[in-house]
């Protein structure tokens, strides 16, 4: 047991350190490389099932959602022109419609159809770190992505509750908890907004400019775990709590520019890579030769990307055609939510093993394809400016 743990620790250490070099050599984004390397070392038997690795990977996922929340400029979204919000909502509606239509045309499993319109901006945070949050397409993607993320997590919560409890009073109660939680968060946001308006010096007290005790990091992590604890007590999706914690830090303490950099360094340098490696390790490479696994995963991947590309047509009124394409691609990687739906579906016997592997592999394909195309388009954009 001790020998196995030592191999696991050494393997993870080498992967965290070496994946950027491999990504640079292959000219691929780091997240998909970490997933691929995780699959390979798991296939070689260097990474097995370990409860501590699973736990810290879960923390990495939640921290990724926290960082995604920190990328959100709530004031920018609330002050966005009505046409931007309207087009973003129209994009999400069109994406759902196209996903359902394409799902029925290709006779996909009902759970797969439900998962196709999901939106997660966890990887958008990675793109923002690489290309800068000031890029116009990233700003617009965050607006549509935040709305889609909240709706997706709400849908995942309802789906999980409906599967585990059925359509009964327990489901109604869980929905009531979710609506109450969102309402309370909105009220608290307004209250703290007013409090900080009357007492602006309170911000500097909580997050001082000259800080020798890392008070800003302590506050951020405290809020992160408090909201996770609240979601656990309400038996709701904890990712929503982590996401809202990040939004709160961004909304009230955006004056401290270095805070985001500090939190991001911890996440992308340690916790987030462990999550991506764990996702890769969860996929059994021995399943690749099975008939229908790769072809089915590619079909799901193509349909999910195509549904977003069709829906992005409505964004052309508020962005260029290239930016609309980049937005569609950046919102085509709901890795975490897709894995969550696949896991719930398989555990409740609503998905067979083949479809489960297809969804997991599709989540990996989406990242590889979308990030590679985005990188190519951005490279051409930079060259055209020169």
N, C-alpha and C positions, 0 to 999 in steps of 0.2 A: 504493500500500500504506500509506504513512504517512498519507495523507489519510483512508483508510478507518479506520485505527486511531484517529485523532483524533475522527472522528464517533462511533465506538463508545464511546470514553472519555467524551465529552461526553454522549452519550445515556444511558449507564449512570449517570453522575453525577446527571443530572436526574431519572431514574427513582427512584434511591435516595432523593434528597431530596424529590421531589414526591409519591411514592406514598402517604405518610400523609395528605396533604391531599386527594388524590383519594378515598382510602378513607373519610375523614371526610365528604366531600361526598356520596358514594354510600351512606354508612351501611353499609359492608361491612367485614369484617376485612381487614387489610393483606395477608396472604399471597395470597389469591385475586386481589386487585387487582393485585399485582405480576406474577402469572402472566398476567393478561389484558393488562396493559400491555406485557409482554414479547412476547406474540403480536402485538399491534398494531404495535409498532415493527419487529418482524421482517418483518411483512407489508409495511410501508412501505419496507423495505430499509435501515433505519438500523442494524440489527444483523444481521450475517451470520455465517457459520462462522468462528470464530477460536479457535485452539488455546489461547491464553492465557486467553480468556474461559471456555472449556470447563474448563480446568484449575482456575481459581479458583472456578468454580461447583461443581466436584467437592469442592474443599476446603470450600466453604460447606455442602454436604450433610453431609460428615463432621463439620464443626463443629456442625451442627444436631443430629446424633446424639450428639455429645459433650455438648452442653447438655442434651439429653434425659436422658442418663445422670446429669448433675449434679442433675437434678430428683428423682432416685430416692433415697428414704431407705431404705437397705438394712436398717437396724436396725428401722425401722417395719414393713417387709415381713416380716422374719424373726420379729418379735414379734407379727405380726397373728394374731388368733384362727384356729384351724384351719378354722372354718366359712367365713371370708372367702377363704382360699386354696382351699378345696374348691369354693366357689361360683364363684370366678374360673376355675378349671380346667374346671368344668362349663359355664360360659359359653363358653369357648373351644371345647370339644368340641361343644356344641350349635350354635355358629356354623359350624363345619366341616361338620357334618351337614346343616344347612339350606342352606348354600352349594352343597354337592354335589348335593343333591336338586333345588334350584331350577335349577342349571346344567344338569342332565340333562333336567328338564321343558322348558326352553326351548332345548334342543339346542345349547348353546354349545360353542365350541371347547375342547378339553381343557386348553390352556394358560390360557384365560380362567377355567375352573373351578378350576384350581390357584391362580390369583392371587386369587380372590375371598375366601378366608379370611385373607389376609395381614393382619398387624397391624404398624403402625409408630407409635411415640409421638413422632416428631419434631415433629408439629404440636400434640401435647398439651402440649409444652413452651411453645409459643406461647400456648395457652389458659391455661396455668398462670401465665404472665407477665401476662396480661390480667385474669384473675379471681381469682388468688391460689391458691397451693398448699394453703392451709388449707381450701378448699372440700371438703366431704365427698365429692362425686362425683368430684372431681379426684384425691383420695387413692386412692379405690377404682379409678378408671380407671388409675392408675399401676401398681397391683398387678397387675390383669389385663393391662395393656398391656406391662409388663416381661416377664411370662411369655410373652405372645403374641409380643412382639418377638424374644425369644431363639429361640423355636420357629420363627418366620417366617424369621429370618436363617439358621438351621440348614437349613430347608427350601429356601431360595433357594440356599444353598451346595451342597446335594445336587443340586438341579435343574440348576444351572450345571455341576457336575461330570459329572452323568449325560449332559447334552447334549454337552459338549465331549470327554469321554473315553469315554462309553458305560458300560454296566454290566459293569465288569471290575475287575481288581486295582487300577488307578489310583483308581477310585471308592472302593474299600475303604480304600486308603491315605489318601485325602483325608478320609474320615469318621473314620479313626483320628487324623489330625492335629487335627481339630475337637474330638473327645472329649478328646484329650490336652491341648489348649490350655485347654479349660474346666476340666479337672481341675487343671492347674497353677495357673490363676488362683485356684481355690478354695483350694488349699494355701497359695499366697502370701497370700491374704486372711487366712487363719487365723494364719499366721506373723506378719504385720505387726500383726494385732490383738493378739497376745500381746506382741510387741515394744513396741508403744505403751502397752500396759497396764503393763509393767514400767518403761518409760522414757517417761513422759508428756511430759517436757520436750523430747523429740526432735521432737514436733509443732511446738513453738514455734520450734525451731531451723530446721526445714525451711520453716515458714510463720510468720515472726515477726510479733508484734503491731505493733511499730513498725518498719515496713519502708520504707526509702528507695530500694531497688533493685528493687522489683517482683518480689521473690523468689517470691511466691505465683503470679504469672502465669507466670514462667519455669518453675517446677516443673510447673504444669498443662500448658503447651504442650509441655514435654519429654516428659511421660507420654503426651500425645495423639499425638505423632509417633512415639514409641518403639513403642507398641502398633500403630500403623498399619504401621510397618516390620516388626514381627513377623508381622502378618497377610499382608503382601505376600510375605515370605520363605516362609511356609507355603502361599501361593497360596490363601488363604481370603478370605471376604468382609470387606473392610477396615472396613465400617460397624460390625461387631461389635466390632472393636478400639477404635474411637472411642467407642462406647457404653460399653464396660467401663472405659475411661479416665475417663469422666465419673463413673461409679458409684464408682470408686476415690477420686477427689477428694472426692466427697460423703461417702463412708463414713469417711475418715480425717481430713479437714480441715473438717468441718462447723462446728468452733468458730470459724472465720474467716468470719463472715457476709457480709462485703463482697466476698469472693472471687467468689461466684456472680454478684453484681451487676456486677463488673468484667468477667468473662468474657462475661456475657450482653449487656452494652453493645456489646462488640466484635462479637459474633455478629449480633444483631438490628439493629445499626446499619450493618453493612457486608457481612459474608460471607454471611449467610443470605438477605438480599434478592437478592443476585447469583444465588444458586441458584434462587430462585423465578422470577426474570426469565428465567434460562436455560431452565427448564422450559417457560415460556410461549413462548419463542423457538423451542423444538424442535418446536412444533406448527404446522403449515402451515395458516393460515386459509383458504387456497384449497381445502382438503379439505372444508370445512364443507358446500358445496353437493352433494358427492358423495352419491349415494343410499345410505342405511344408516349413514352415519357418525354423525350426531346421534342418530337413533332407536336405533341399536345401543349408543351410549355411554350414553344415558339408561336403556336396559334394564339394562345392567351396573351402573350407578350405583344404580338402584332395588333390584335384587336384592341387592347388597352391603349396602345400608343395611337392607333388610327382614330379611335373615338375622341381622343383629346385633340388630335390634329384637325379633325372635322369641326369640333366645338370651338377651336381657336379662331375660326373664321369670324366670329362675332367680336373678337378683340381687335380686329384690323382698324376699327374706327378710333381706337384710343392708342394704337401702337402701329409700328411698321410691320410688314409681313414677316420679316426676319425675327423681330422681337416676339411676335405672336407665335412663331414656330418654336423659339427658345422657351417661351412660357409653357407651351404645351408639353415640350420634352422635359422641362424641369419638374413638372407636376405629374410625370408618368412613372414615378418611382415610389409607390406606396409600400416600400419594403416591409416596414414593421407591422403595418395593419394587415397586409396580405398574409404574412407569416402567422399573425394572430388569428385571422379568420380560418386559415388552413388548419391550424392546430385545434381550434374549437370544433371545426367541422369533422376532423378525423377522430378526435376524442369522443365525440357524441355519435359516431358511426354514420354521420350524414355524408361523409366523403370516404371513398375507398382509398387504398394505399397509392394506387396509380395516380388518381387526381390530386392527392396530397403532394406527391412528388412533383407533379406538373406545376402546381401553384408555387411551391418553394423554388423550383428551377426558374419559373417565369419571373419571380421577384428578382432573381440574380440577373437573368437576361435583360430585364428592363433597365437595370443600372448600367450594365455593360454597353448596351446599344444607345441609351439616352445620353449618358455622360460622354461617350465617344463622339457622337454627333455634335453635342454642345461644344466640346473641345475643338472640333474641326471648324464649326461655324464661327466660334470666337477667334480662332487663329486667323481665319480669312478676314474677319472684321478688323483685326489689328493690322493685318497686312494692307488692307484697302485704305486705312487711315494714313499709313506711311506713304 
